[in-house]
Amino acid sequence: MLVSFLYECLGALPGWGDALPWLLYALALLLMVVGVVGCVMPYPGHLFLLGGCVLWAYTSGEPYPSALLWVALALLAVLGCFLDTIFSLVGAKKFGCSRAAFWCSAVGALVGLFFFPLGLFIGPFLGAVSCGWRGAV
C-alpha cells in the first residue's frame, strides 16, 4: 500500500513518470543482492530477498501466480530467519557460551526484531554482554 501511494505521488511529478519504474527496478535489484549476501552474513537476507521480489513484482505489473505463492514465500522467509537465529544460538552454546548469556542473547534477538533492521545486529549482542557483565559482578 505504501509503495503504491509513493508510486502514485512520484509518478504525478513532472519528469518522474518514465524514470520511476527504473528506480524501483534498481531498488528491487539492490534488495535482492543485499538479500543474497545476507544469506551468508549475519543479517536477515531472507527478508530482503522477499522485499526485493515483492517490489519487482509490483513494478513489473505482470500477472504472477496466486497469493498462495506469496504467502508461502513469506512463511519461508520468516522460517529462514527464525532457523538462522536458532542455529546461531545453538552454535554459541556449543562453543562455550554460558547458560545466562545464551538465554539473554535469545531474548535480545527477540527484542531486536522490534527495532528492525539495526536491532537484529545489536539485540543479541547486548543481551549476551549484559548477562556476561551481570554474572561477572
Salt bridges, closest charged atoms under 4 A:
none
